[in-house]
C-alpha cells in the first residue's frame, strides 16, 4: 500500500512541467492533457524546494517536512530532506531507497506499479493520456491555492478503488507550472507535496545523479518513513 502510494504520488511530477504558453480561458480536458503531455516530453531534469504534509486519519496533527526535490526524466526522483530530518529518499523505476546519513542506515523496497507496461511508465514520466486509462479525470478551478486549475483523478478499476480514493494535481493558470500533488488513500490518509519555484533542464548535483549508498550500509527490506512520523 505505502510503496504504491508514494510511487503514484511521484509518477505525475514531470508531467507538470511548463506548457508552451499561458492559459487564459478554461481549457478543455483534452487541451489540458495535450499540454501536459507535450510539456513532459521537453523536461529532462527538474529541481525545486518541496513541503511534504502527511495527514493520517487516526492522528489530529499532520506531519510536515521540507527539503529539495531532484528529478531526472524517468530515471529517478530524489528527495533530500532538510535538518532536523535525517533522510534521503531515492526512487527509481525498480526500487525505493531510504537512507539516513547520520544513522548510517538504509531501507530498500522493490516496486511493481503497473503490470505489462513499458519501463518508462514504471518510472516518473507518466503521461496524462496514459493515466486516463486508469483514472477518470475532471478539470476545474481551485481556490486553494489561488490561481490554479485542479485536475481531480479518481480510479476507474475496482482493484485501484480498493487501494486509493483520489489523485489530485494543481497547476498554475498562467504558466501551467506545478503547484501541488496529492494522493488520498481509501483509509483517509493523504500525502500532499507542495512544490516551490522550478528549475527546468539544468544540471543536477553530481551527488544526486550519481547517488549510491556508502559501502557497508546495512539495508532492511522495509520502508518505515511514514510509519515513524511523530504527531
LOMI-746734 format. One record per residue: x, y, z of N, C-alpha, C, O, CB in turn; residue number from 1. Coordinates in steps of 0.2 Angstrom, whole numbers. Each point is the difference from the previous one (the first is absolute). Glycine has a CB too. Layout:
// LOMI-746734
<site <X, Y, Z>, <X, Y, Z>, <X, Y, Z>, <X, Y, Z>, <X, Y, Z>, NUM>;
...
// end
This chain:
// LOMI-746734
<site <4, -6, 0>, <-4, 6, 0>, <4, 6, 0>, <-1, 5, -4>, <-8, -11, 10>, 1>;
<site <14, 7, -1>, <4, 6, 1>, <4, 1, -6>, <1, 6, -2>, <-1, -8, 14>, 2>;
<site <4, -3, -15>, <4, 1, -5>, <-3, 2, -6>, <2, 4, -4>, <5, -13, 8>, 3>;
<site <-13, 6, -5>, <-5, 2, -6>, <-2, 7, 1>, <0, 4, -5>, <-4, -15, 3>, 4>;
<site <3, 13, 8>, <-3, 7, 1>, <6, 5, -2>, <-1, 5, -3>, <-7, -9, 12>, 5>;
<site <14, 3, -6>, <5, 5, -1>, <2, 0, -8>, <1, 5, -3>, <4, -7, 15>, 6>;
<site <-5, -4, -15>, <2, 0, -7>, <-5, 3, -4>, <2, 4, -5>, <4, -15, 7>, 7>;
<site <-13, 10, -1>, <-5, 3, -4>, <1, 8, 1>, <-2, 4, -5>, <-6, -14, 6>, 8>;
<site <9, 12, 5>, <1, 7, 1>, <5, 3, -4>, <0, 6, -2>, <-4, -8, 14>, 9>;
<site <10, -1, -13>, <6, 2, -4>, <-1, -1, -7>, <3, 4, -4>, <4, -6, 14>, 10>;
<site <-11, -2, -12>, <-1, -2, -7>, <-1, 7, -5>, <2, 0, -5>, <-6, -12, 8>, 11>;
<site <0, 16, 0>, <-3, 5, -4>, <4, 7, 0>, <-1, 4, -3>, <-10, -9, 5>, 12>;
<site <17, 5, 2>, <3, 6, 1>, <3, 3, -6>, <-1, 6, -2>, <4, -10, 13>, 13>;
<site <1, 0, -16>, <2, 3, -6>, <-5, 2, -5>, <1, 4, -4>, <9, -11, 6>, 14>;
<site <-16, 4, -1>, <-5, 2, -5>, <-3, 7, 1>, <-4, 2, -4>, <1, -14, 3>, 15>;
<site <5, 15, 7>, <-2, 6, 2>, <5, 6, -2>, <0, 5, 4>, <-7, -11, 5>, 16>;
<site <10, 5, -14>, <5, 5, -2>, <-3, 5, -4>, <-6, 0, -1>, <15, -8, 0>, 17>;
<site <-6, 14, 0>, <-3, 6, -3>, <-3, -2, -7>, <3, -4, -4>, <5, 12, 10>, 18>;
<site <-14, -5, -8>, <-3, -1, -6>, <4, 5, -5>, <4, 4, 2>, <-15, -7, 3>, 19>;
<site <9, 3, -12>, <3, 4, -5>, <-3, 7, 1>, <3, 5, -3>, <-2, -15, -5>, 20>;
<site <-6, 12, 12>, <-2, 6, 0>, <-5, 1, 6>, <-2, -5, 3>, <3, 7, -15>, 21>;
<site <-3, 4, 14>, <-4, 2, 5>, <-7, -2, -2>, <-2, 0, -6>, <9, 9, 10>, 22>;
<site <-11, -11, 1>, <-7, -2, -1>, <-5, 5, 3>, <0, 1, 6>, <4, -13, -6>, 23>;
<site <-8, 15, -4>, <-5, 5, 3>, <-7, -3, 1>, <-1, -1, 6>, <7, 10, -12>, 24>;
<site <-10, -10, 1>, <-6, -4, 1>, <1, -7, 2>, <5, -3, -1>, <-11, 11, -7>, 25>;
<site <1, -11, 12>, <0, -7, 2>, <1, -4, -6>, <-3, 0, -5>, <-4, 2, 15>, 26>;
<site <12, -6, -10>, <2, -5, -6>, <-5, -6, 1>, <-3, -1, 5>, <15, 5, -6>, 27>;
<site <-13, -7, -4>, <-4, -7, 0>, <5, -5, 3>, <6, 1, 0>, <-13, 2, -10>, 28>;
<site <4, -8, 12>, <4, -6, 3>, <5, -2, -5>, <6, -2, 1>, <-15, -1, 7>, 29>;
<site <7, 2, -14>, <4, -2, -6>, <6, 4, -1>, <6, -2, 0>, <-16, -3, -5>, 30>;
<site <9, 12, 5>, <5, 5, 0>, <5, -1, 6>, <6, 1, -1>, <-14, 7, -6>, 31>;
<site <5, -9, 13>, <5, 0, 5>, <4, -6, 0>, <6, 0, 1>, <-15, 6, 6>, 32>;
<site <6, -12, -9>, <4, -6, -1>, <6, 1, -5>, <5, -2, 1>, <-15, -5, 2>, 33>;
<site <8, 10, -9>, <5, 1, -5>, <5, 4, 2>, <6, -1, -1>, <-15, 0, -7>, 34>;
<site <8, 7, 12>, <5, 4, 3>, <5, -3, 4>, <6, 0, 0>, <-14, 9, -1>, 35>;
<site <5, -13, 6>, <4, -4, 5>, <5, -5, -4>, <6, 0, 2>, <-16, 1, 6>, 36>;
<site <7, -4, -13>, <4, -5, -3>, <6, 3, -4>, <5, -3, 0>, <-15, -5, 0>, 37>;
<site <8, 13, -4>, <5, 4, -4>, <5, 3, 5>, <6, -1, -2>, <-14, 3, -7>, 38>;
<site <6, 1, 14>, <5, 3, 5>, <5, -6, 3>, <6, 1, 1>, <-14, 8, 2>, 39>;
<site <5, -14, -1>, <4, -6, 3>, <5, -2, -4>, <6, -2, 2>, <-16, -1, 4>, 40>;
<site <9, 3, -13>, <5, -3, -5>, <6, 5, 0>, <5, -2, -2>, <-14, -3, -5>, 41>;
<site <8, 11, 9>, <6, 5, 0>, <4, 0, 6>, <5, 3, 0>, <-12, 4, -7>, 42>;
<site <5, -10, 12>, <3, 0, 7>, <5, -6, 0>, <-2, -5, 0>, <-8, 11, 6>, 43>;
<site <16, -4, -5>, <5, -5, 2>, <2, 0, 7>, <1, -5, 3>, <4, 7, -15>, 44>;
<site <-4, 4, 15>, <1, 0, 7>, <-4, 6, 4>, <-2, 4, -4>, <14, -8, 2>, 45>;
<site <-13, 3, 8>, <-4, 5, 4>, <3, 0, 7>, <2, -5, 3>, <-13, 3, -10>, 46>;
<site <11, 8, 10>, <2, 1, 7>, <-4, 5, 3>, <-1, 5, -3>, <13, -8, 0>, 47>;
<site <-14, 2, 9>, <-4, 5, 4>, <-1, -2, 7>, <1, -5, 2>, <-7, 7, -12>, 48>;
<site <5, 3, 14>, <-1, -1, 7>, <-7, -3, 1>, <-5, 1, -4>, <12, 8, 8>, 49>;
<site <-8, -13, 1>, <-7, -3, 1>, <-2, 0, 8>, <5, 0, 4>, <-3, -7, -14>, 50>;
<site <-8, 7, 11>, <-3, -1, 7>, <-5, -6, -1>, <-4, -1, -4>, <5, 13, 7>, 51>;
<site <1, -17, 1>, <-4, -6, 1>, <-5, -1, 6>, <3, 1, 5>, <6, -7, -12>, 52>;
<site <-15, 6, 6>, <-5, 0, 6>, <-3, -7, 0>, <-4, -2, -5>, <2, 15, 4>, 53>;
<site <3, -17, 6>, <-4, -6, 1>, <-5, 0, 5>, <1, 2, 6>, <9, -8, -9>, 54>;
<site <-16, 5, 1>, <-6, 0, 4>, <-2, -7, 1>, <-2, -4, -5>, <-2, 16, 2>, 55>;
<site <3, -15, 9>, <-2, -7, 2>, <-7, 1, 3>, <-1, 4, 4>, <13, -8, -3>, 56>;
<site <-16, 0, -3>, <-7, 0, 2>, <-1, -1, 7>, <-5, 3, 3>, <2, -7, -14>, 57>;
<site <8, 1, 15>, <-1, -2, 7>, <4, 5, 4>, <0, 0, 6>, <-2, -12, -9>, 58>;
<site <5, 17, 0>, <4, 5, 4>, <-3, 7, -2>, <-2, 2, -5>, <12, -9, 5>, 59>;
<site <-10, 11, 5>, <-3, 7, -1>, <5, 5, -3>, <-1, 4, -4>, <-6, -6, 14>, 60>;
<site <14, 1, -8>, <5, 5, -2>, <4, -3, -6>, <2, -6, 0>, <-1, 10, 11>, 61>;
<site <-1, -1, -17>, <4, -2, -6>, <7, 0, 1>, <3, 4, 4>, <-12, 0, -11>, 62>;
<site <13, -8, 3>, <7, 1, 1>, <3, 4, -6>, <-3, -2, -6>, <3, -10, 11>, 63>;
<site <4, 17, -4>, <2, 4, -6>, <8, 0, 0>, <3, 1, 5>, <-13, 6, -4>, 64>;
<site <13, -9, -7>, <7, 0, -1>, <1, 4, -6>, <-4, 1, -5>, <5, -12, 10>, 65>;
<site <6, 14, -6>, <2, 4, -6>, <6, -3, -2>, <4, -4, 3>, <-10, 14, 1>, 66>;
<site <8, -8, -10>, <6, -2, -3>, <1, 3, -8>, <-4, 4, -2>, <4, -14, 10>, 67>;
<site <4, 6, -12>, <1, 2, -7>, <-2, -7, -4>, <3, -5, 2>, <6, 14, 1>, 68>;
<site <-12, -8, -8>, <-2, -5, -5>, <4, 0, -6>, <1, 6, -3>, <-13, -6, 8>, 69>;
<site <15, -5, -7>, <4, -1, -6>, <-3, -5, -5>, <-2, -6, 3>, <12, 10, 3>, 70>;
<site <-11, -3, -12>, <-3, -5, -5>, <4, 0, -6>, <2, 5, -3>, <-14, -3, 8>, 71>;
<site <13, -8, -8>, <3, -1, -6>, <-4, -5, -4>, <1, -6, 1>, <10, 8, 4>, 72>;
<site <-15, 1, -10>, <-4, -4, -4>, <-4, -5, 3>, <-3, 1, 5>, <12, 1, -14>, 73>;
<site <-8, -8, 6>, <-3, -6, 3>, <5, -4, 4>, <-1, -6, 2>, <-8, 5, -11>, 74>;
<site <15, 4, 10>, <5, -4, 3>, <-1, 0, 8>, <1, -5, 3>, <7, 8, -12>, 75>;
<site <-9, 3, 12>, <-1, 0, 7>, <-3, 6, 3>, <0, 5, -4>, <10, -12, 5>, 76>;
<site <-12, 7, 5>, <-2, 6, 3>, <3, -1, 7>, <0, -5, 3>, <-11, 7, -9>, 77>;
<site <14, 4, 9>, <4, 0, 5>, <-2, 5, 5>, <0, 6, -2>, <10, -10, -4>, 78>;
<site <-12, 2, 12>, <-2, 5, 6>, <6, 1, 5>, <1, -5, 3>, <-14, 2, -5>, 79>;
<site <15, 9, 2>, <5, 1, 6>, <-3, 4, 5>, <-2, 6, -1>, <12, -6, -7>, 80>;
<site <-11, -2, 14>, <-4, 3, 5>, <5, 5, 4>, <6, -2, 1>, <-14, -8, 0>, 81>;
<site <5, 15, 1>, <3, 5, 4>, <1, -2, 8>, <-4, -4, 2>, <0, 13, -10>, 82>;
<site <9, -7, 11>, <1, -2, 7>, <-6, 3, 4>, <-3, 6, -2>, <15, -6, 1>, 83>;
<site <-15, -2, 6>, <3, -6, 4>, <-1, -7, -3>, <2, -5, 3>, <-3, 12, 7>, 84>;
<site <-3, -7, -15>, <-1, -7, -3>, <6, -3, -3>, <3, 3, -4>, <-15, 1, 1>, 85>;
<site <14, -10, 5>, <6, -3, -2>, <-2, -5, -6>, <-1, -6, 2>, <7, 7, 9>, 86>;
<site <-8, 1, -17>, <-3, -4, -5>, <2, 2, -7>, <0, 6, -2>, <-9, -9, 11>, 87>;
<site <10, -2, -13>, <0, 0, -7>, <-4, -5, -3>, <0, -6, 2>, <11, 11, -2>, 88>;
<site <-16, -3, -5>, <-4, -5, -3>, <2, 0, -8>, <0, 5, -3>, <-9, -4, 12>, 89>;
<site <11, -7, -11>, <2, -1, -7>, <-5, -5, -4>, <1, -6, 2>, <11, 10, 1>, 90>;
<site <-16, -2, -7>, <-5, -4, -4>, <2, -1, -7>, <1, 5, -4>, <-10, -1, 12>, 91>;
<site <10, -10, -10>, <1, -2, -7>, <-6, -4, -3>, <-4, -2, 4>, <17, 2, -2>, 92>;
<site <-13, -2, -8>, <-5, -4, -2>, <-1, -7, 3>, <-5, -4, 0>, <6, 10, -11>, 93>;
<site <5, -8, 14>, <0, -7, 3>, <0, 0, 8>, <-2, -5, 2>, <9, 2, -12>, 94>;
<site <-5, 8, 13>, <1, 0, 7>, <-1, 7, 4>, <2, 5, -4>, <5, -16, 2>, 95>;
<site <-8, 11, 8>, <0, 5, 4>, <5, -1, 6>, <0, -5, 3>, <-12, 8, -6>, 96>;
<site <17, 2, 3>, <5, 0, 5>, <-1, 5, 5>, <-1, 6, -2>, <9, -11, -6>, 97>;
<site <-8, 4, 14>, <0, 5, 6>, <6, -1, 4>, <2, -5, 2>, <-15, 4, -1>, 98>;
<site <17, 7, -1>, <6, 0, 3>, <1, 6, 5>, <-2, 5, -1>, <7, -10, -9>, 99>;
<site <-3, 3, 16>, <2, 5, 6>, <7, 1, 0>, <3, -5, 3>, <-14, 1, 3>, 100>;
<site <14, 9, -8>, <7, 1, 0>, <3, 0, 7>, <5, -3, 1>, <-6, 9, -11>, 101>;
<site <-2, -3, 15>, <3, 1, 7>, <-1, -7, 3>, <5, -2, 4>, <-8, 14, -3>, 102>;
<site <-2, -16, -2>, <-1, -6, 3>, <4, -6, -4>, <1, -5, 3>, <-12, 9, 2>, 103>;
<site <13, -2, -11>, <3, -5, -4>, <-4, -6, -1>, <2, -6, 2>, <9, 10, 2>, 104>;
<site <-17, -3, -5>, <-5, -6, -1>, <-4, 1, -6>, <-2, 6, -2>, <2, -8, 14>, 105>;
<site <-2, -3, -15>, <-5, 0, -6>, <-5, -5, -1>, <0, -5, 4>, <10, 10, -9>, 106>;
<site <-15, -3, 1>, <-5, -5, -1>, <-1, 0, -8>, <0, 5, -3>, <-6, -3, 14>, 107>;
<site <4, -8, -13>, <-1, -2, -7>, <-7, -3, -1>, <-1, -5, 3>, <14, 4, -5>, 108>;
<site <-17, 4, -3>, <-6, -3, -2>, <-1, -1, -7>, <0, 6, -3>, <-5, -2, 14>, 109>;
<site <4, -10, -14>, <-1, 0, -7>, <-7, 2, -2>, <-4, -1, 4>, <13, -8, -4>, 110>;
<site <-9, 12, -6>, <-7, 2, -2>, <-2, -3, -6>, <3, -2, -5>, <0, 13, 10>, 111>;
<site <-10, -13, -5>, <-3, -2, -6>, <-7, 4, -1>, <-4, -2, 4>, <10, -10, -3>, 112>;
<site <-6, 16, -6>, <-6, 5, 0>, <-6, -3, -4>, <-5, -2, 2>, <13, 11, 0>, 113>;
<site <-6, -9, -9>, <-5, -2, -5>, <2, -6, -4>, <6, 1, -3>, <-11, 11, 3>, 114>;
<site <2, -17, 0>, <3, -6, -4>, <-1, 1, -7>, <-5, 4, -3>, <2, -12, 12>, 115>;
<site <7, 5, -13>, <0, 0, -8>, <0, 7, -2>, <-3, 2, -5>, <-4, -12, 5>, 116>;
<site <11, 14, 3>, <1, 7, -2>, <8, 1, -2>, <4, -3, 2>, <-14, 7, 5>, 117>;
<site <11, 1, -12>, <6, 1, -2>, <4, 3, 6>, <-3, 3, 5>, <-1, -1, -17>, 118>;
<site <11, -3, 12>, <4, 2, 6>, <-1, 7, 1>, <0, 2, 6>, <8, -11, -8>, 119>;
<site <-9, 14, -3>, <0, 7, 2>, <-6, 1, 4>, <-1, 5, 3>, <7, -2, -14>, 120>;
<site <-12, -7, 10>, <-6, 1, 4>, <1, -2, 7>, <-4, 2, 4>, <-3, -3, -15>, 121>;
<site <12, -3, 12>, <1, -2, 7>, <4, 5, 4>, <1, -1, 6>, <-2, -11, -10>, 122>;
<site <4, 17, 0>, <4, 5, 3>, <-4, 6, 2>, <-5, 0, 3>, <15, -5, -9>, 123>;
<site <-7, 11, 4>, <-3, 6, 2>, <-2, 4, -6>, <0, 7, 1>, <8, -7, 9>, 124>;
<site <-9, -3, -15>, <-2, 4, -6>, <-7, -1, -2>, <-2, 0, -6>, <13, 0, 2>, 125>;
<site <-16, -1, 8>, <-7, -2, -2>, <-3, 6, -4>, <0, 5, 2>, <-1, -13, 8>, 126>;
<site <-2, 6, -15>, <-4, 5, -4>, <-7, 0, 2>, <-3, -6, 3>, <10, 4, -13>, 127>;
<site <-10, 7, 10>, <-7, 1, 2>, <-5, -4, -4>, <-5, -3, 2>, <7, 14, 3>, 128>;
<site <0, -12, -12>, <-4, -4, -4>, <1, -7, 2>, <-5, -4, -1>, <7, 12, -8>, 129>;
<site <3, -10, 12>, <1, -7, 2>, <-4, -1, 7>, <-3, -5, 0>, <14, 4, -6>, 130>;
<site <-10, 6, 10>, <-4, -1, 6>, <-7, 0, 0>, <-4, -3, 4>, <14, 9, 1>, 131>;
<site <-13, -3, -11>, <-7, 0, -1>, <-3, -6, -1>, <-6, -1, 0>, <8, 12, -5>, 132>;
<site <3, -16, 3>, <-3, -7, -1>, <-1, -3, 7>, <-4, -5, 0>, <10, 4, -10>, 133>;
<site <-3, 3, 15>, <-1, -2, 7>, <-4, 4, 5>, <-3, -2, 5>, <13, -4, -7>, 134>;
<site <-11, 13, 0>, <-3, 4, 4>, <-5, 4, -4>, <1, 2, -6>, <9, -1, 13>, 135>;
<site <-16, 1, -4>, <-4, 5, -3>, <2, 7, 2>, <1, 1, 6>, <-11, -10, -6>, 136>;
<site <11, 13, -4>, <3, 7, 1>, <-6, 5, -1>, <-3, 1, -5>, <15, -5, 2>, 137>;
<site <-12, 9, 8>, <-4, 6, 0>, <4, 6, 0>, <4, 0, 5>, <-14, -7, 0>, 138>;
<site <9, 12, -9>, <3, 6, 0>, <-4, 6, 3>, <-6, 1, -2>, <13, -5, -8>, 139>;
<site <-5, 7, 15>, <-3, 6, 3>, <4, 5, 3>, <6, 0, 0>, <-15, -8, 3>, 140>;
<site <6, 14, -1>, <4, 5, 3>, <0, -1, 8>, <-4, -2, 3>, <0, 10, -12>, 141>;
<site <10, -6, 11>, <1, -1, 8>, <1, 7, 3>, <4, 4, -3>, <1, -16, 1>, 142>;
<site <-7, 12, 8>, <1, 6, 4>, <6, 0, 5>, <2, 5, 2>, <-15, -3, -3>, 143>;
<site <15, -8, 2>, <6, -1, 4>, <4, -6, -2>, <-2, -6, 0>, <-5, 10, 9>, 144>;
<site <13, -2, -12>, <3, 7, 0>, <-4, 4, -6>, <-2, -3, -5>, <13, -2, 10>, 145>;
<site <-11, 11, -4>, <-3, 5, -4>, <3, 0, -7>, <7, -1, 0>, <-10, 8, 10>, 146>;
<site <0, -6, -15>, <2, 1, -7>, <3, -7, -3>, <5, 0, -4>, <-2, 11, 7>, 147>;
<site <-7, -16, -1>, <2, -7, -3>, <-6, -3, -3>, <-5, 1, 2>, <14, -2, 7>, 148>;
<site <-7, -4, -13>, <-5, -5, -3>, <1, -6, 4>, <6, -2, 2>, <-6, 7, -14>, 149>;
<site <-5, -9, 13>, <0, -6, 4>, <-2, -6, -5>, <-5, 0, -3>, <3, 6, 14>, 150>;
<site <7, -11, -11>, <-2, -6, -4>, <-1, -5, 5>, <5, -3, 4>, <2, 6, -14>, 151>;
<site <-13, -5, 11>, <-2, -5, 5>, <-1, -7, -3>, <-4, 0, -5>, <-2, 9, 12>, 152>;
<site <10, -14, -4>, <0, -6, -3>, <-3, -5, 5>, <2, 0, 5>, <8, 3, -13>, 153>;
<site <-15, -7, 5>, <-2, -6, 4>, <1, -6, -4>, <-1, -1, -6>, <-8, 8, 11>, 154>;
<site <10, -13, -1>, <2, -6, -4>, <-6, -3, -3>, <-5, 0, 2>, <14, -2, 6>, 155>;
<site <-7, -1, -14>, <-6, -3, -4>, <-1, -8, 2>, <-6, -2, 0>, <9, 10, -9>, 156>;
<site <2, -11, 11>, <0, -7, 1>, <-2, -2, 7>, <2, 4, 5>, <6, -6, -14>, 157>;
<site <-11, -4, 10>, <-2, -2, 7>, <6, -1, 4>, <1, 2, 6>, <-11, -7, -10>, 158>;
<site <16, 2, 1>, <6, -1, 4>, <3, 6, 2>, <3, 0, 6>, <-1, -10, -12>, 159>;
<site <-2, 15, 2>, <3, 7, 2>, <-4, 3, 5>, <2, 4, 5>, <3, -3, -16>, 160>;
<site <-12, -1, 11>, <-5, 3, 4>, <1, -3, 7>, <-1, 3, 5>, <-7, -1, -14>, 161>;
<site <10, -8, 10>, <1, -3, 6>, <6, 3, 4>, <0, -1, 6>, <-5, -10, -10>, 162>;
<site <10, 13, 0>, <6, 3, 3>, <0, 7, 1>, <3, 3, 5>, <3, -12, -10>, 163>;
<site <-9, 13, 1>, <0, 7, 0>, <-6, 4, -1>, <-5, -3, -3>, <16, 2, -1>, 164>;
<site <-12, 7, 6>, <-6, 4, -1>, <1, 5, -6>, <-5, 1, -4>, <2, -3, 17>, 165>;
<site <9, 5, -13>, <1, 6, -5>, <7, 1, -1>, <4, -1, 5>, <-15, 6, -2>, 166>;
<site <12, -2, -9>, <7, 3, -1>, <-2, 7, -3>, <-3, 1, -5>, <9, -12, 3>, 167>;
<site <-3, 16, 5>, <-2, 7, -2>, <6, 4, -2>, <6, 0, 3>, <-15, 0, 5>, 168>;
<site <9, 4, -13>, <5, 4, -3>, <-2, 7, 0>, <-5, 2, -3>, <10, -12, -3>, 169>;
<site <-1, 15, 8>, <-1, 7, -1>, <5, 3, -4>, <6, -1, 1>, <-12, 2, 10>, 170>;
<site <4, 3, -16>, <5, 4, -5>, <-2, 7, 0>, <-6, 2, 0>, <8, -12, -7>, 171>;
<site <3, 14, 6>, <-1, 7, 0>, <-4, 2, -6>, <2, -2, -6>, <9, 4, 12>, 172>;
<site <-16, 3, -6>, <-4, 2, -6>, <4, 3, -5>, <-1, -1, -6>, <-8, 2, 14>, 173>;
<site <14, 3, -6>, <4, 4, -5>, <5, -4, -3>, <1, 0, -6>, <-4, 10, 12>, 174>;
<site <7, -13, -2>, <6, -4, -3>, <0, -7, 0>, <4, -3, -4>, <2, 12, 9>, 175>;
<site <-11, -12, -2>, <-1, -7, 0>, <6, -4, 3>, <1, -6, -1>, <-8, 7, -9>, 176>;
<site <10, 3, 15>, <5, -3, 4>, <-3, -4, 6>, <-6, 2, 2>, <14, 7, -5>, 177>;
<site <-5, -15, 5>, <-3, -3, 6>, <0, 4, 6>, <4, 3, 1>, <0, -14, -6>, 178>;
<site <-10, 10, 9>, <0, 3, 6>, <-1, -5, 6>, <3, 0, 5>, <-8, 10, -11>, 179>;
<site <1, -15, 5>, <-1, -5, 5>, <-2, -7, -3>, <-3, 0, -6>, <-1, 9, 14>, 180>;
<site <6, -14, -5>, <-2, -7, -2>, <-3, -4, 6>, <4, 1, 6>, <4, -1, -15>, 181>;
<site <-14, -3, 9>, <-2, -3, 6>, <-3, -7, -1>, <-3, -1, -6>, <0, 12, 10>, 182>;
<site <5, -16, 0>, <-3, -7, 0>, <-4, -1, 6>, <2, 2, 5>, <8, -6, -11>, 183>;
<site <-16, 1, 5>, <-5, -1, 6>, <-1, -7, 0>, <-3, -3, -5>, <-2, 14, 4>, 184>;
<site <6, -15, 6>, <-1, -7, 1>, <-8, -1, 2>, <-3, 4, 2>, <15, -6, 1>, 185>;
<site <-14, -4, -4>, <-7, -2, 2>, <-1, 1, 7>, <-5, 1, 3>, <5, -9, -12>, 186>;
<site <6, 7, 13>, <0, 0, 7>, <-1, 8, 3>, <-2, 1, 6>, <9, -11, -6>, 187>;
<site <-6, 15, -5>, <0, 7, 2>, <6, 3, 1>, <1, 6, 0>, <-11, -9, 5>, 188>;
<site <16, -1, -5>, <6, 2, 1>, <2, 4, -7>, <-2, -2, -5>, <6, -7, 13>, 189>;
<site <0, 14, -8>, <1, 4, -6>, <7, 3, 1>, <3, 1, 5>, <-15, 2, -7>, 190>;
<site <15, -2, -4>, <7, 2, -1>, <-1, 6, -5>, <-2, 0, -6>, <8, -11, 8>, 191>;
<site <-4, 17, 0>, <0, 6, -4>, <7, 3, -1>, <4, 2, 5>, <-15, 1, 0>, 192>;
<site <13, -3, -11>, <7, 3, -2>, <-1, 7, -3>, <-3, 1, -5>, <8, -12, 4>, 193>;
<site <-3, 16, 5>, <0, 7, -3>, <7, 2, -3>, <5, -1, 4>, <-14, 4, 5>, 194>;
<site <9, -1, -15>, <6, 1, -4>, <1, 8, 0>, <-4, 4, -2>, <3, -15, -5>, 195>;
<site <8, 13, 8>, <2, 7, 0>, <2, 1, -8>, <-2, -4, -4>, <6, 4, 16>, 196>;
<site <0, 6, -13>, <2, 2, -6>, <4, -6, -4>, <4, -3, 3>, <-4, 15, 1>, 197>;
<site <-2, -13, -10>, <3, -6, -4>, <6, 2, -4>, <0, 6, -3>, <-11, -11, 3>, 198>;
<site <16, 1, 0>, <6, 1, -4>, <0, -5, -5>, <1, -6, 2>, <6, 12, 7>, 199>;
<site <-8, -5, -16>, <-1, -5, -5>, <6, -1, -4>, <3, 5, -2>, <-16, -2, 2>, 200>;
<site <15, -9, -2>, <5, -1, -4>, <7, 3, 1>, <3, 2, -4>, <-12, -3, -4>, 201>;
<site <10, 1, 15>, <7, 2, 2>, <3, -6, 3>, <-3, -4, 3>, <-1, 16, -1>, 202>;
<site <11, -11, -2>, <4, -6, 3>, <-1, -1, 7>, <-1, 5, 4>, <10, -2, -12>, 203>;
<site <-10, -9, 10>, <-1, -2, 7>, <6, -1, 3>, <5, -2, -3>, <-16, -3, 0>, 204>;
<site <12, 5, 10>, <6, -1, 4>, <2, -7, -2>, <-4, -5, 0>, <1, 13, 9>, 205>;
<site <10, -9, -9>, <3, -7, -1>, <-2, -5, 5>, <-1, -5, -1>, <10, 11, -5>, 206>;
<site <-10, -3, 12>, <-1, -4, 6>, <-7, -3, -1>, <-2, -6, 3>, <9, 12, 4>, 207>;
<site <-12, -3, -11>, <-6, -2, -1>, <-1, -5, -6>, <-2, -6, 0>, <-2, 16, 5>, 208>;
<site <7, -8, -11>, <0, -4, -6>, <4, -7, 1>, <-1, -5, -3>, <0, 15, -4>, 209>;
<site <6, -10, 12>, <4, -5, 1>, <-1, -4, 7>, <4, -3, 2>, <5, 8, -10>, 210>;
<site <-15, -4, 10>, <-2, -2, 7>, <2, -7, 1>, <-3, -4, -4>, <-6, 13, 5>, 211>;
<site <12, -11, 4>, <1, -7, 2>, <1, 0, 7>, <3, 4, 3>, <3, -7, -14>, 212>;
<site <-8, -3, 14>, <1, 0, 8>, <7, -2, 1>, <3, -4, -4>, <-15, 0, 5>, 213>;
<site <15, 7, 4>, <7, -2, 2>, <1, -7, 1>, <-5, -4, 2>, <6, 15, 3>, 214>;
<site <5, -14, -6>, <1, -7, 1>, <-1, -2, 8>, <2, 4, 4>, <6, -4, -14>, 215>;
<site <-11, -5, 11>, <-1, -3, 7>, <-6, 2, 3>, <-1, -1, 6>, <13, 1, -5>, 216>;
<site <-16, 4, -4>, <-7, 3, 3>, <-5, -6, 0>, <-1, -3, -6>, <4, 15, 2>, 217>;
<site <-5, -14, 10>, <-5, -6, 0>, <-7, 3, -3>, <-2, 5, 1>, <8, -10, 9>, 218>;
<site <-9, 0, -14>, <-6, 2, -3>, <-6, -5, 3>, <1, -6, -1>, <5, 10, -10>, 219>;
<site <-11, -1, 13>, <-6, -4, 2>, <-5, 0, -5>, <0, 5, -4>, <2, -1, 16>, 220>;
<site <-5, -10, -13>, <-5, 0, -5>, <-7, 2, 3>, <-5, -3, 1>, <11, -7, -6>, 221>;
<site <-6, 17, 6>, <-6, 3, 3>, <0, 7, -2>, <5, 3, -3>, <-5, -11, 13>, 222>;
<site <-5, 12, -9>, <-1, 7, -1>, <-4, 3, 6>, <-6, 0, -1>, <7, -1, -12>, 223>;
<site <3, 4, 18>, <-4, 3, 6>, <-1, 7, 0>, <-1, 3, 5>, <6, -13, 1>, 224>;
<site <-3, 14, -12>, <0, 7, 1>, <-7, 3, 2>, <0, 4, 5>, <8, -4, -14>, 225>;
<site <-13, -2, 6>, <-7, 3, 2>, <-2, -3, 7>, <-3, 3, 4>, <0, -1, -16>, 226>;
<site <5, -9, 13>, <-3, -3, 6>, <4, 3, 6>, <-3, -1, 6>, <1, -9, -13>, 227>;
<site <7, 13, 7>, <4, 3, 5>, <-1, 7, 2>, <3, 3, 4>, <5, -12, -6>, 228>;
<site <-12, 12, -2>, <-1, 7, 1>, <-3, 2, 6>, <-4, -4, 3>, <2, 5, -15>, 229>;
<site <4, 4, 16>, <-2, 2, 6>, <-7, 4, -1>, <-1, 3, -5>, <13, -3, 10>, 230>;
<site <-16, 1, 1>, <-6, 4, 0>, <2, 7, 0>, <-4, 4, 0>, <-2, -13, 6>, 231>;
// end
